[in-house]
Amino acid sequence: MLDTDKVQKALEEFRDRVVKESKQGLKRRKKVVTGTLLNSIKGSPVKVTQKSLQFNIQMADYGTFQDKGVSGTEKKYNTPYTYRDKMPPSRALDGWTVRKGIAPRDEKGRFINRKSLTFLIARSIYKNGIKPSLFFTTPFKKYVKDLPNEIAEAFALDVEEFIDFINKQNFKVQKK
């Protein structure tokens, strides 16, 4: 059976580069508040079967919306996602506002109630959407364009090793 070590290694390197640069992209774009999304970006081991090689890159569900963005009701982005009839849940923004230190004051200098604040932020997101950050898409596209050549070269090396192995086996048999 053909050994696919080099092809597997090429896929692992691709996966690792995409994961690493995705995490760096999140940090660069200042999208890290709790670290939940950052820590959720992981690549699975490359699974080798007789008919395929496969792996996954996973992240928290909301990472897709941060990456590709979401069109609001008033501001549109080139994205498959859009707010139509539901605002994002304001309770999801409560902890975020605390961690970000967002505590605006009204015209009289009083702090705005947190419940009101999270509602206003949710409404703003609903109207204006979430701008695409492309923290994952950019590195994926950057490295996937070279992947077919890397796989072809790695496969050629694996085949070459396989042929050398077969030749050595045949010569052993003939010497006896």
Chimera marker file (.cmm) of the C-alpha trace (Angstrom):
<marker_set name="trace">
<marker id="1" x="0.000" y="0.000" z="0.000" r="1" g="1" b="0" radius="0.5"/>
<marker id="2" x="1.192" y="3.507" z="-0.840" r="1" g="1" b="0" radius="0.5"/>
<marker id="3" x="2.413" y="5.479" z="2.172" r="1" g="1" b="0" radius="0.5"/>
<marker id="4" x="1.027" y="9.049" z="2.187" r="1" g="1" b="0" radius="0.5"/>
<marker id="5" x="3.260" y="10.570" z="4.874" r="1" g="1" b="0" radius="0.5"/>
<marker id="6" x="4.359" y="13.530" z="2.766" r="1" g="1" b="0" radius="0.5"/>
<marker id="7" x="0.832" y="14.357" z="1.582" r="1" g="1" b="0" radius="0.5"/>
<marker id="8" x="-0.395" y="14.100" z="5.165" r="1" g="1" b="0" radius="0.5"/>
<marker id="9" x="2.423" y="16.406" z="6.313" r="1" g="1" b="0" radius="0.5"/>
<marker id="10" x="1.555" y="18.951" z="3.580" r="1" g="1" b="0" radius="0.5"/>
<marker id="11" x="-2.076" y="18.993" z="4.744" r="1" g="1" b="0" radius="0.5"/>
<marker id="12" x="-1.016" y="19.347" z="8.385" r="1" g="1" b="0" radius="0.5"/>
<marker id="13" x="1.230" y="22.303" z="7.492" r="1" g="1" b="0" radius="0.5"/>
<marker id="14" x="-1.616" y="23.944" z="5.549" r="1" g="1" b="0" radius="0.5"/>
<marker id="15" x="-4.014" y="23.427" z="8.471" r="1" g="1" b="0" radius="0.5"/>
<marker id="16" x="-1.511" y="24.769" z="11.008" r="1" g="1" b="0" radius="0.5"/>
<marker id="17" x="-0.698" y="27.887" z="8.946" r="1" g="1" b="0" radius="0.5"/>
<marker id="18" x="-4.392" y="28.719" z="8.506" r="1" g="1" b="0" radius="0.5"/>
<marker id="19" x="-5.129" y="28.211" z="12.225" r="1" g="1" b="0" radius="0.5"/>
<marker id="20" x="-2.109" y="30.278" z="13.304" r="1" g="1" b="0" radius="0.5"/>
<marker id="21" x="-2.817" y="33.187" z="10.946" r="1" g="1" b="0" radius="0.5"/>
<marker id="22" x="-6.545" y="33.131" z="11.785" r="1" g="1" b="0" radius="0.5"/>
<marker id="23" x="-5.698" y="33.602" z="15.444" r="1" g="1" b="0" radius="0.5"/>
<marker id="24" x="-3.227" y="36.355" z="14.601" r="1" g="1" b="0" radius="0.5"/>
<marker id="25" x="-5.894" y="38.021" z="12.434" r="1" g="1" b="0" radius="0.5"/>
<marker id="26" x="-8.345" y="38.055" z="15.337" r="1" g="1" b="0" radius="0.5"/>
<marker id="27" x="-5.754" y="39.691" z="17.570" r="1" g="1" b="0" radius="0.5"/>
<marker id="28" x="-4.739" y="42.218" z="14.889" r="1" g="1" b="0" radius="0.5"/>
<marker id="29" x="-8.347" y="43.245" z="14.330" r="1" g="1" b="0" radius="0.5"/>
<marker id="30" x="-8.860" y="43.565" z="18.100" r="1" g="1" b="0" radius="0.5"/>
<marker id="31" x="-11.696" y="41.009" z="18.046" r="1" g="1" b="0" radius="0.5"/>
<marker id="32" x="-10.486" y="39.227" z="21.195" r="1" g="1" b="0" radius="0.5"/>
<marker id="33" x="-12.456" y="40.088" z="24.334" r="1" g="1" b="0" radius="0.5"/>
<marker id="34" x="-12.889" y="36.840" z="26.277" r="1" g="1" b="0" radius="0.5"/>
<marker id="35" x="-10.619" y="34.617" z="24.201" r="1" g="1" b="0" radius="0.5"/>
<marker id="36" x="-13.449" y="32.141" z="23.602" r="1" g="1" b="0" radius="0.5"/>
<marker id="37" x="-13.362" y="32.471" z="19.815" r="1" g="1" b="0" radius="0.5"/>
<marker id="38" x="-9.560" y="32.617" z="19.711" r="1" g="1" b="0" radius="0.5"/>
<marker id="39" x="-9.215" y="29.459" z="21.809" r="1" g="1" b="0" radius="0.5"/>
<marker id="40" x="-11.908" y="27.635" z="19.849" r="1" g="1" b="0" radius="0.5"/>
<marker id="41" x="-9.973" y="27.765" z="16.558" r="1" g="1" b="0" radius="0.5"/>
<marker id="42" x="-8.438" y="24.318" z="16.189" r="1" g="1" b="0" radius="0.5"/>
<marker id="43" x="-7.522" y="21.889" z="13.475" r="1" g="1" b="0" radius="0.5"/>
<marker id="44" x="-8.403" y="18.229" z="13.760" r="1" g="1" b="0" radius="0.5"/>
<marker id="45" x="-5.811" y="15.543" z="13.023" r="1" g="1" b="0" radius="0.5"/>
<marker id="46" x="-5.493" y="14.527" z="9.385" r="1" g="1" b="0" radius="0.5"/>
<marker id="47" x="-7.506" y="11.334" z="9.004" r="1" g="1" b="0" radius="0.5"/>
<marker id="48" x="-6.108" y="8.855" z="6.479" r="1" g="1" b="0" radius="0.5"/>
<marker id="49" x="-8.369" y="6.248" z="4.883" r="1" g="1" b="0" radius="0.5"/>
<marker id="50" x="-7.920" y="4.059" z="1.820" r="1" g="1" b="0" radius="0.5"/>
<marker id="51" x="-9.830" y="6.539" z="-0.325" r="1" g="1" b="0" radius="0.5"/>
<marker id="52" x="-9.182" y="9.944" z="1.250" r="1" g="1" b="0" radius="0.5"/>
<marker id="53" x="-7.274" y="12.271" z="3.508" r="1" g="1" b="0" radius="0.5"/>
<marker id="54" x="-9.371" y="14.703" z="5.515" r="1" g="1" b="0" radius="0.5"/>
<marker id="55" x="-9.258" y="17.185" z="8.370" r="1" g="1" b="0" radius="0.5"/>
<marker id="56" x="-11.389" y="19.993" z="9.782" r="1" g="1" b="0" radius="0.5"/>
<marker id="57" x="-10.739" y="23.451" z="11.103" r="1" g="1" b="0" radius="0.5"/>
<marker id="58" x="-13.259" y="24.241" z="13.819" r="1" g="1" b="0" radius="0.5"/>
<marker id="59" x="-14.231" y="27.378" z="15.687" r="1" g="1" b="0" radius="0.5"/>
<marker id="60" x="-17.091" y="28.649" z="17.822" r="1" g="1" b="0" radius="0.5"/>
<marker id="61" x="-20.294" y="29.076" z="15.798" r="1" g="1" b="0" radius="0.5"/>
<marker id="62" x="-20.293" y="32.854" z="15.987" r="1" g="1" b="0" radius="0.5"/>
<marker id="63" x="-16.808" y="32.924" z="14.417" r="1" g="1" b="0" radius="0.5"/>
<marker id="64" x="-18.410" y="32.545" z="10.996" r="1" g="1" b="0" radius="0.5"/>
<marker id="65" x="-20.432" y="35.716" z="11.555" r="1" g="1" b="0" radius="0.5"/>
<marker id="66" x="-17.332" y="37.589" z="12.762" r="1" g="1" b="0" radius="0.5"/>
<marker id="67" x="-15.389" y="36.390" z="9.716" r="1" g="1" b="0" radius="0.5"/>
<marker id="68" x="-17.957" y="36.868" z="6.958" r="1" g="1" b="0" radius="0.5"/>
<marker id="69" x="-19.942" y="39.651" z="8.625" r="1" g="1" b="0" radius="0.5"/>
<marker id="70" x="-23.700" y="40.141" z="8.800" r="1" g="1" b="0" radius="0.5"/>
<marker id="71" x="-25.718" y="42.695" z="6.849" r="1" g="1" b="0" radius="0.5"/>
<marker id="72" x="-27.931" y="44.920" z="8.940" r="1" g="1" b="0" radius="0.5"/>
<marker id="73" x="-31.327" y="46.269" z="7.969" r="1" g="1" b="0" radius="0.5"/>
<marker id="74" x="-29.802" y="49.603" z="6.864" r="1" g="1" b="0" radius="0.5"/>
<marker id="75" x="-26.154" y="48.864" z="6.113" r="1" g="1" b="0" radius="0.5"/>
<marker id="76" x="-25.344" y="46.052" z="3.709" r="1" g="1" b="0" radius="0.5"/>
<marker id="77" x="-22.194" y="43.959" z="3.384" r="1" g="1" b="0" radius="0.5"/>
<marker id="78" x="-21.292" y="41.346" z="0.811" r="1" g="1" b="0" radius="0.5"/>
<marker id="79" x="-22.151" y="38.406" z="3.047" r="1" g="1" b="0" radius="0.5"/>
<marker id="80" x="-24.547" y="35.449" z="3.050" r="1" g="1" b="0" radius="0.5"/>
<marker id="81" x="-25.848" y="36.483" z="6.482" r="1" g="1" b="0" radius="0.5"/>
<marker id="82" x="-28.363" y="39.193" z="7.282" r="1" g="1" b="0" radius="0.5"/>
<marker id="83" x="-30.567" y="40.459" z="10.076" r="1" g="1" b="0" radius="0.5"/>
<marker id="84" x="-34.142" y="40.466" z="8.822" r="1" g="1" b="0" radius="0.5"/>
<marker id="85" x="-36.669" y="40.313" z="11.613" r="1" g="1" b="0" radius="0.5"/>
<marker id="86" x="-34.765" y="39.558" z="14.834" r="1" g="1" b="0" radius="0.5"/>
<marker id="87" x="-32.207" y="41.613" z="16.700" r="1" g="1" b="0" radius="0.5"/>
<marker id="88" x="-29.240" y="39.867" z="18.299" r="1" g="1" b="0" radius="0.5"/>
<marker id="89" x="-30.062" y="38.955" z="21.914" r="1" g="1" b="0" radius="0.5"/>
<marker id="90" x="-29.080" y="41.834" z="24.193" r="1" g="1" b="0" radius="0.5"/>
<marker id="91" x="-28.269" y="39.412" z="27.035" r="1" g="1" b="0" radius="0.5"/>
<marker id="92" x="-25.365" y="38.108" z="24.937" r="1" g="1" b="0" radius="0.5"/>
<marker id="93" x="-23.902" y="41.617" z="24.941" r="1" g="1" b="0" radius="0.5"/>
<marker id="94" x="-24.151" y="42.178" z="28.708" r="1" g="1" b="0" radius="0.5"/>
<marker id="95" x="-20.869" y="40.509" z="29.663" r="1" g="1" b="0" radius="0.5"/>
<marker id="96" x="-19.183" y="41.943" z="26.579" r="1" g="1" b="0" radius="0.5"/>
<marker id="97" x="-19.985" y="45.535" z="27.613" r="1" g="1" b="0" radius="0.5"/>
<marker id="98" x="-18.582" y="44.888" z="31.094" r="1" g="1" b="0" radius="0.5"/>
<marker id="99" x="-15.342" y="43.336" z="29.771" r="1" g="1" b="0" radius="0.5"/>
<marker id="100" x="-14.912" y="46.148" z="27.252" r="1" g="1" b="0" radius="0.5"/>
<marker id="101" x="-15.494" y="48.735" z="29.973" r="1" g="1" b="0" radius="0.5"/>
<marker id="102" x="-18.358" y="50.383" z="28.098" r="1" g="1" b="0" radius="0.5"/>
<marker id="103" x="-20.233" y="52.590" z="30.546" r="1" g="1" b="0" radius="0.5"/>
<marker id="104" x="-21.565" y="55.705" z="28.819" r="1" g="1" b="0" radius="0.5"/>
<marker id="105" x="-23.355" y="58.494" z="30.614" r="1" g="1" b="0" radius="0.5"/>
<marker id="106" x="-26.516" y="60.360" z="29.693" r="1" g="1" b="0" radius="0.5"/>
<marker id="107" x="-26.767" y="64.138" z="29.191" r="1" g="1" b="0" radius="0.5"/>
<marker id="108" x="-27.061" y="64.644" z="32.960" r="1" g="1" b="0" radius="0.5"/>
<marker id="109" x="-23.845" y="62.686" z="33.628" r="1" g="1" b="0" radius="0.5"/>
<marker id="110" x="-25.553" y="59.572" z="35.010" r="1" g="1" b="0" radius="0.5"/>
<marker id="111" x="-24.482" y="56.098" z="33.902" r="1" g="1" b="0" radius="0.5"/>
<marker id="112" x="-26.858" y="54.497" z="31.423" r="1" g="1" b="0" radius="0.5"/>
<marker id="113" x="-28.645" y="51.407" z="32.756" r="1" g="1" b="0" radius="0.5"/>
<marker id="114" x="-26.835" y="48.260" z="31.476" r="1" g="1" b="0" radius="0.5"/>
<marker id="115" x="-30.067" y="46.764" z="30.199" r="1" g="1" b="0" radius="0.5"/>
<marker id="116" x="-30.733" y="49.906" z="28.162" r="1" g="1" b="0" radius="0.5"/>
<marker id="117" x="-27.132" y="49.967" z="26.969" r="1" g="1" b="0" radius="0.5"/>
<marker id="118" x="-27.194" y="46.364" z="25.725" r="1" g="1" b="0" radius="0.5"/>
<marker id="119" x="-30.518" y="47.008" z="23.980" r="1" g="1" b="0" radius="0.5"/>
<marker id="120" x="-29.075" y="50.060" z="22.203" r="1" g="1" b="0" radius="0.5"/>
<marker id="121" x="-25.999" y="48.099" z="21.107" r="1" g="1" b="0" radius="0.5"/>
<marker id="122" x="-28.148" y="45.184" z="19.890" r="1" g="1" b="0" radius="0.5"/>
<marker id="123" x="-30.332" y="47.616" z="17.937" r="1" g="1" b="0" radius="0.5"/>
<marker id="124" x="-27.249" y="49.236" z="16.390" r="1" g="1" b="0" radius="0.5"/>
<marker id="125" x="-25.925" y="45.818" z="15.335" r="1" g="1" b="0" radius="0.5"/>
<marker id="126" x="-29.366" y="44.958" z="13.924" r="1" g="1" b="0" radius="0.5"/>
<marker id="127" x="-29.396" y="48.124" z="11.820" r="1" g="1" b="0" radius="0.5"/>
<marker id="128" x="-25.711" y="48.386" z="10.877" r="1" g="1" b="0" radius="0.5"/>
<marker id="129" x="-24.745" y="44.722" z="10.873" r="1" g="1" b="0" radius="0.5"/>
<marker id="130" x="-21.315" y="43.297" z="11.610" r="1" g="1" b="0" radius="0.5"/>
<marker id="131" x="-18.521" y="44.308" z="9.257" r="1" g="1" b="0" radius="0.5"/>
<marker id="132" x="-16.667" y="41.296" z="7.790" r="1" g="1" b="0" radius="0.5"/>
<marker id="133" x="-13.273" y="40.856" z="9.437" r="1" g="1" b="0" radius="0.5"/>
<marker id="134" x="-12.114" y="37.992" z="7.177" r="1" g="1" b="0" radius="0.5"/>
<marker id="135" x="-9.791" y="36.794" z="9.955" r="1" g="1" b="0" radius="0.5"/>
<marker id="136" x="-10.233" y="33.200" z="8.704" r="1" g="1" b="0" radius="0.5"/>
<marker id="137" x="-11.072" y="33.719" z="5.020" r="1" g="1" b="0" radius="0.5"/>
<marker id="138" x="-7.909" y="35.723" z="4.245" r="1" g="1" b="0" radius="0.5"/>
<marker id="139" x="-5.351" y="33.143" z="5.450" r="1" g="1" b="0" radius="0.5"/>
<marker id="140" x="-7.422" y="30.266" z="4.056" r="1" g="1" b="0" radius="0.5"/>
<marker id="141" x="-7.472" y="31.803" z="0.565" r="1" g="1" b="0" radius="0.5"/>
<marker id="142" x="-3.802" y="32.763" z="0.866" r="1" g="1" b="0" radius="0.5"/>
<marker id="143" x="-2.668" y="29.185" z="1.480" r="1" g="1" b="0" radius="0.5"/>
<marker id="144" x="-5.277" y="27.172" z="-0.421" r="1" g="1" b="0" radius="0.5"/>
<marker id="145" x="-4.098" y="28.548" z="-3.782" r="1" g="1" b="0" radius="0.5"/>
<marker id="146" x="-0.705" y="26.830" z="-3.310" r="1" g="1" b="0" radius="0.5"/>
<marker id="147" x="-2.143" y="23.644" z="-1.830" r="1" g="1" b="0" radius="0.5"/>
<marker id="148" x="-2.663" y="21.700" z="-5.106" r="1" g="1" b="0" radius="0.5"/>
<marker id="149" x="1.023" y="22.159" z="-6.029" r="1" g="1" b="0" radius="0.5"/>
<marker id="150" x="2.183" y="21.236" z="-2.527" r="1" g="1" b="0" radius="0.5"/>
<marker id="151" x="-0.011" y="18.127" z="-2.543" r="1" g="1" b="0" radius="0.5"/>
<marker id="152" x="1.215" y="17.138" z="-6.020" r="1" g="1" b="0" radius="0.5"/>
<marker id="153" x="4.866" y="17.503" z="-4.971" r="1" g="1" b="0" radius="0.5"/>
<marker id="154" x="4.286" y="15.602" z="-1.732" r="1" g="1" b="0" radius="0.5"/>
<marker id="155" x="2.381" y="12.864" z="-3.564" r="1" g="1" b="0" radius="0.5"/>
<marker id="156" x="5.188" y="12.554" z="-6.113" r="1" g="1" b="0" radius="0.5"/>
<marker id="157" x="7.674" y="12.065" z="-3.262" r="1" g="1" b="0" radius="0.5"/>
<marker id="158" x="5.413" y="9.471" z="-1.626" r="1" g="1" b="0" radius="0.5"/>
<marker id="159" x="5.078" y="7.603" z="-4.950" r="1" g="1" b="0" radius="0.5"/>
<marker id="160" x="8.845" y="7.778" z="-5.493" r="1" g="1" b="0" radius="0.5"/>
<marker id="161" x="9.450" y="6.234" z="-2.058" r="1" g="1" b="0" radius="0.5"/>
<marker id="162" x="6.842" y="3.569" z="-2.813" r="1" g="1" b="0" radius="0.5"/>
<marker id="163" x="8.549" y="2.666" z="-6.106" r="1" g="1" b="0" radius="0.5"/>
<marker id="164" x="11.947" y="2.525" z="-4.371" r="1" g="1" b="0" radius="0.5"/>
<marker id="165" x="10.445" y="0.216" z="-1.738" r="1" g="1" b="0" radius="0.5"/>
<marker id="166" x="8.940" y="-2.066" z="-4.434" r="1" g="1" b="0" radius="0.5"/>
<marker id="167" x="12.238" y="-2.171" z="-6.310" r="1" g="1" b="0" radius="0.5"/>
<marker id="168" x="14.154" y="-3.094" z="-3.158" r="1" g="1" b="0" radius="0.5"/>
<marker id="169" x="11.639" y="-5.856" z="-2.406" r="1" g="1" b="0" radius="0.5"/>
<marker id="170" x="11.956" y="-7.237" z="-5.948" r="1" g="1" b="0" radius="0.5"/>
<marker id="171" x="15.737" y="-7.224" z="-5.845" r="1" g="1" b="0" radius="0.5"/>
<marker id="172" x="15.730" y="-9.096" z="-2.524" r="1" g="1" b="0" radius="0.5"/>
<marker id="173" x="13.570" y="-11.830" z="-4.046" r="1" g="1" b="0" radius="0.5"/>
<marker id="174" x="15.767" y="-12.167" z="-7.152" r="1" g="1" b="0" radius="0.5"/>
<marker id="175" x="19.030" y="-12.531" z="-5.181" r="1" g="1" b="0" radius="0.5"/>
<marker id="176" x="17.829" y="-15.670" z="-3.374" r="1" g="1" b="0" radius="0.5"/>
<link id1="1" id2="2" r="1" g="1" b="0" radius="0.2"/>
<link id1="2" id2="3" r="1" g="1" b="0" radius="0.2"/>
<link id1="3" id2="4" r="1" g="1" b="0" radius="0.2"/>
<link id1="4" id2="5" r="1" g="1" b="0" radius="0.2"/>
<link id1="5" id2="6" r="1" g="1" b="0" radius="0.2"/>
<link id1="6" id2="7" r="1" g="1" b="0" radius="0.2"/>
<link id1="7" id2="8" r="1" g="1" b="0" radius="0.2"/>
<link id1="8" id2="9" r="1" g="1" b="0" radius="0.2"/>
<link id1="9" id2="10" r="1" g="1" b="0" radius="0.2"/>
<link id1="10" id2="11" r="1" g="1" b="0" radius="0.2"/>
<link id1="11" id2="12" r="1" g="1" b="0" radius="0.2"/>
<link id1="12" id2="13" r="1" g="1" b="0" radius="0.2"/>
<link id1="13" id2="14" r="1" g="1" b="0" radius="0.2"/>
<link id1="14" id2="15" r="1" g="1" b="0" radius="0.2"/>
<link id1="15" id2="16" r="1" g="1" b="0" radius="0.2"/>
<link id1="16" id2="17" r="1" g="1" b="0" radius="0.2"/>
<link id1="17" id2="18" r="1" g="1" b="0" radius="0.2"/>
<link id1="18" id2="19" r="1" g="1" b="0" radius="0.2"/>
<link id1="19" id2="20" r="1" g="1" b="0" radius="0.2"/>
<link id1="20" id2="21" r="1" g="1" b="0" radius="0.2"/>
<link id1="21" id2="22" r="1" g="1" b="0" radius="0.2"/>
<link id1="22" id2="23" r="1" g="1" b="0" radius="0.2"/>
<link id1="23" id2="24" r="1" g="1" b="0" radius="0.2"/>
<link id1="24" id2="25" r="1" g="1" b="0" radius="0.2"/>
<link id1="25" id2="26" r="1" g="1" b="0" radius="0.2"/>
<link id1="26" id2="27" r="1" g="1" b="0" radius="0.2"/>
<link id1="27" id2="28" r="1" g="1" b="0" radius="0.2"/>
<link id1="28" id2="29" r="1" g="1" b="0" radius="0.2"/>
<link id1="29" id2="30" r="1" g="1" b="0" radius="0.2"/>
<link id1="30" id2="31" r="1" g="1" b="0" radius="0.2"/>
<link id1="31" id2="32" r="1" g="1" b="0" radius="0.2"/>
<link id1="32" id2="33" r="1" g="1" b="0" radius="0.2"/>
<link id1="33" id2="34" r="1" g="1" b="0" radius="0.2"/>
<link id1="34" id2="35" r="1" g="1" b="0" radius="0.2"/>
<link id1="35" id2="36" r="1" g="1" b="0" radius="0.2"/>
<link id1="36" id2="37" r="1" g="1" b="0" radius="0.2"/>
<link id1="37" id2="38" r="1" g="1" b="0" radius="0.2"/>
<link id1="38" id2="39" r="1" g="1" b="0" radius="0.2"/>
<link id1="39" id2="40" r="1" g="1" b="0" radius="0.2"/>
<link id1="40" id2="41" r="1" g="1" b="0" radius="0.2"/>
<link id1="41" id2="42" r="1" g="1" b="0" radius="0.2"/>
<link id1="42" id2="43" r="1" g="1" b="0" radius="0.2"/>
<link id1="43" id2="44" r="1" g="1" b="0" radius="0.2"/>
<link id1="44" id2="45" r="1" g="1" b="0" radius="0.2"/>
<link id1="45" id2="46" r="1" g="1" b="0" radius="0.2"/>
<link id1="46" id2="47" r="1" g="1" b="0" radius="0.2"/>
<link id1="47" id2="48" r="1" g="1" b="0" radius="0.2"/>
<link id1="48" id2="49" r="1" g="1" b="0" radius="0.2"/>
<link id1="49" id2="50" r="1" g="1" b="0" radius="0.2"/>
<link id1="50" id2="51" r="1" g="1" b="0" radius="0.2"/>
<link id1="51" id2="52" r="1" g="1" b="0" radius="0.2"/>
<link id1="52" id2="53" r="1" g="1" b="0" radius="0.2"/>
<link id1="53" id2="54" r="1" g="1" b="0" radius="0.2"/>
<link id1="54" id2="55" r="1" g="1" b="0" radius="0.2"/>
<link id1="55" id2="56" r="1" g="1" b="0" radius="0.2"/>
<link id1="56" id2="57" r="1" g="1" b="0" radius="0.2"/>
<link id1="57" id2="58" r="1" g="1" b="0" radius="0.2"/>
<link id1="58" id2="59" r="1" g="1" b="0" radius="0.2"/>
<link id1="59" id2="60" r="1" g="1" b="0" radius="0.2"/>
<link id1="60" id2="61" r="1" g="1" b="0" radius="0.2"/>
<link id1="61" id2="62" r="1" g="1" b="0" radius="0.2"/>
<link id1="62" id2="63" r="1" g="1" b="0" radius="0.2"/>
<link id1="63" id2="64" r="1" g="1" b="0" radius="0.2"/>
<link id1="64" id2="65" r="1" g="1" b="0" radius="0.2"/>
<link id1="65" id2="66" r="1" g="1" b="0" radius="0.2"/>
<link id1="66" id2="67" r="1" g="1" b="0" radius="0.2"/>
<link id1="67" id2="68" r="1" g="1" b="0" radius="0.2"/>
<link id1="68" id2="69" r="1" g="1" b="0" radius="0.2"/>
<link id1="69" id2="70" r="1" g="1" b="0" radius="0.2"/>
<link id1="70" id2="71" r="1" g="1" b="0" radius="0.2"/>
<link id1="71" id2="72" r="1" g="1" b="0" radius="0.2"/>
<link id1="72" id2="73" r="1" g="1" b="0" radius="0.2"/>
<link id1="73" id2="74" r="1" g="1" b="0" radius="0.2"/>
<link id1="74" id2="75" r="1" g="1" b="0" radius="0.2"/>
<link id1="75" id2="76" r="1" g="1" b="0" radius="0.2"/>
<link id1="76" id2="77" r="1" g="1" b="0" radius="0.2"/>
<link id1="77" id2="78" r="1" g="1" b="0" radius="0.2"/>
<link id1="78" id2="79" r="1" g="1" b="0" radius="0.2"/>
<link id1="79" id2="80" r="1" g="1" b="0" radius="0.2"/>
<link id1="80" id2="81" r="1" g="1" b="0" radius="0.2"/>
<link id1="81" id2="82" r="1" g="1" b="0" radius="0.2"/>
<link id1="82" id2="83" r="1" g="1" b="0" radius="0.2"/>
<link id1="83" id2="84" r="1" g="1" b="0" radius="0.2"/>
<link id1="84" id2="85" r="1" g="1" b="0" radius="0.2"/>
<link id1="85" id2="86" r="1" g="1" b="0" radius="0.2"/>
<link id1="86" id2="87" r="1" g="1" b="0" radius="0.2"/>
<link id1="87" id2="88" r="1" g="1" b="0" radius="0.2"/>
<link id1="88" id2="89" r="1" g="1" b="0" radius="0.2"/>
<link id1="89" id2="90" r="1" g="1" b="0" radius="0.2"/>
<link id1="90" id2="91" r="1" g="1" b="0" radius="0.2"/>
<link id1="91" id2="92" r="1" g="1" b="0" radius="0.2"/>
<link id1="92" id2="93" r="1" g="1" b="0" radius="0.2"/>
<link id1="93" id2="94" r="1" g="1" b="0" radius="0.2"/>
<link id1="94" id2="95" r="1" g="1" b="0" radius="0.2"/>
<link id1="95" id2="96" r="1" g="1" b="0" radius="0.2"/>
<link id1="96" id2="97" r="1" g="1" b="0" radius="0.2"/>
<link id1="97" id2="98" r="1" g="1" b="0" radius="0.2"/>
<link id1="98" id2="99" r="1" g="1" b="0" radius="0.2"/>
<link id1="99" id2="100" r="1" g="1" b="0" radius="0.2"/>
<link id1="100" id2="101" r="1" g="1" b="0" radius="0.2"/>
<link id1="101" id2="102" r="1" g="1" b="0" radius="0.2"/>
<link id1="102" id2="103" r="1" g="1" b="0" radius="0.2"/>
<link id1="103" id2="104" r="1" g="1" b="0" radius="0.2"/>
<link id1="104" id2="105" r="1" g="1" b="0" radius="0.2"/>
<link id1="105" id2="106" r="1" g="1" b="0" radius="0.2"/>
<link id1="106" id2="107" r="1" g="1" b="0" radius="0.2"/>
<link id1="107" id2="108" r="1" g="1" b="0" radius="0.2"/>
<link id1="108" id2="109" r="1" g="1" b="0" radius="0.2"/>
<link id1="109" id2="110" r="1" g="1" b="0" radius="0.2"/>
<link id1="110" id2="111" r="1" g="1" b="0" radius="0.2"/>
<link id1="111" id2="112" r="1" g="1" b="0" radius="0.2"/>
<link id1="112" id2="113" r="1" g="1" b="0" radius="0.2"/>
<link id1="113" id2="114" r="1" g="1" b="0" radius="0.2"/>
<link id1="114" id2="115" r="1" g="1" b="0" radius="0.2"/>
<link id1="115" id2="116" r="1" g="1" b="0" radius="0.2"/>
<link id1="116" id2="117" r="1" g="1" b="0" radius="0.2"/>
<link id1="117" id2="118" r="1" g="1" b="0" radius="0.2"/>
<link id1="118" id2="119" r="1" g="1" b="0" radius="0.2"/>
<link id1="119" id2="120" r="1" g="1" b="0" radius="0.2"/>
<link id1="120" id2="121" r="1" g="1" b="0" radius="0.2"/>
<link id1="121" id2="122" r="1" g="1" b="0" radius="0.2"/>
<link id1="122" id2="123" r="1" g="1" b="0" radius="0.2"/>
<link id1="123" id2="124" r="1" g="1" b="0" radius="0.2"/>
<link id1="124" id2="125" r="1" g="1" b="0" radius="0.2"/>
<link id1="125" id2="126" r="1" g="1" b="0" radius="0.2"/>
<link id1="126" id2="127" r="1" g="1" b="0" radius="0.2"/>
<link id1="127" id2="128" r="1" g="1" b="0" radius="0.2"/>
<link id1="128" id2="129" r="1" g="1" b="0" radius="0.2"/>
<link id1="129" id2="130" r="1" g="1" b="0" radius="0.2"/>
<link id1="130" id2="131" r="1" g="1" b="0" radius="0.2"/>
<link id1="131" id2="132" r="1" g="1" b="0" radius="0.2"/>
<link id1="132" id2="133" r="1" g="1" b="0" radius="0.2"/>
<link id1="133" id2="134" r="1" g="1" b="0" radius="0.2"/>
<link id1="134" id2="135" r="1" g="1" b="0" radius="0.2"/>
<link id1="135" id2="136" r="1" g="1" b="0" radius="0.2"/>
<link id1="136" id2="137" r="1" g="1" b="0" radius="0.2"/>
<link id1="137" id2="138" r="1" g="1" b="0" radius="0.2"/>
<link id1="138" id2="139" r="1" g="1" b="0" radius="0.2"/>
<link id1="139" id2="140" r="1" g="1" b="0" radius="0.2"/>
<link id1="140" id2="141" r="1" g="1" b="0" radius="0.2"/>
<link id1="141" id2="142" r="1" g="1" b="0" radius="0.2"/>
<link id1="142" id2="143" r="1" g="1" b="0" radius="0.2"/>
<link id1="143" id2="144" r="1" g="1" b="0" radius="0.2"/>
<link id1="144" id2="145" r="1" g="1" b="0" radius="0.2"/>
<link id1="145" id2="146" r="1" g="1" b="0" radius="0.2"/>
<link id1="146" id2="147" r="1" g="1" b="0" radius="0.2"/>
<link id1="147" id2="148" r="1" g="1" b="0" radius="0.2"/>
<link id1="148" id2="149" r="1" g="1" b="0" radius="0.2"/>
<link id1="149" id2="150" r="1" g="1" b="0" radius="0.2"/>
<link id1="150" id2="151" r="1" g="1" b="0" radius="0.2"/>
<link id1="151" id2="152" r="1" g="1" b="0" radius="0.2"/>
<link id1="152" id2="153" r="1" g="1" b="0" radius="0.2"/>
<link id1="153" id2="154" r="1" g="1" b="0" radius="0.2"/>
<link id1="154" id2="155" r="1" g="1" b="0" radius="0.2"/>
<link id1="155" id2="156" r="1" g="1" b="0" radius="0.2"/>
<link id1="156" id2="157" r="1" g="1" b="0" radius="0.2"/>
<link id1="157" id2="158" r="1" g="1" b="0" radius="0.2"/>
<link id1="158" id2="159" r="1" g="1" b="0" radius="0.2"/>
<link id1="159" id2="160" r="1" g="1" b="0" radius="0.2"/>
<link id1="160" id2="161" r="1" g="1" b="0" radius="0.2"/>
<link id1="161" id2="162" r="1" g="1" b="0" radius="0.2"/>
<link id1="162" id2="163" r="1" g="1" b="0" radius="0.2"/>
<link id1="163" id2="164" r="1" g="1" b="0" radius="0.2"/>
<link id1="164" id2="165" r="1" g="1" b="0" radius="0.2"/>
<link id1="165" id2="166" r="1" g="1" b="0" radius="0.2"/>
<link id1="166" id2="167" r="1" g="1" b="0" radius="0.2"/>
<link id1="167" id2="168" r="1" g="1" b="0" radius="0.2"/>
<link id1="168" id2="169" r="1" g="1" b="0" radius="0.2"/>
<link id1="169" id2="170" r="1" g="1" b="0" radius="0.2"/>
<link id1="170" id2="171" r="1" g="1" b="0" radius="0.2"/>
<link id1="171" id2="172" r="1" g="1" b="0" radius="0.2"/>
<link id1="172" id2="173" r="1" g="1" b="0" radius="0.2"/>
<link id1="173" id2="174" r="1" g="1" b="0" radius="0.2"/>
<link id1="174" id2="175" r="1" g="1" b="0" radius="0.2"/>
<link id1="175" id2="176" r="1" g="1" b="0" radius="0.2"/>
</marker_set>
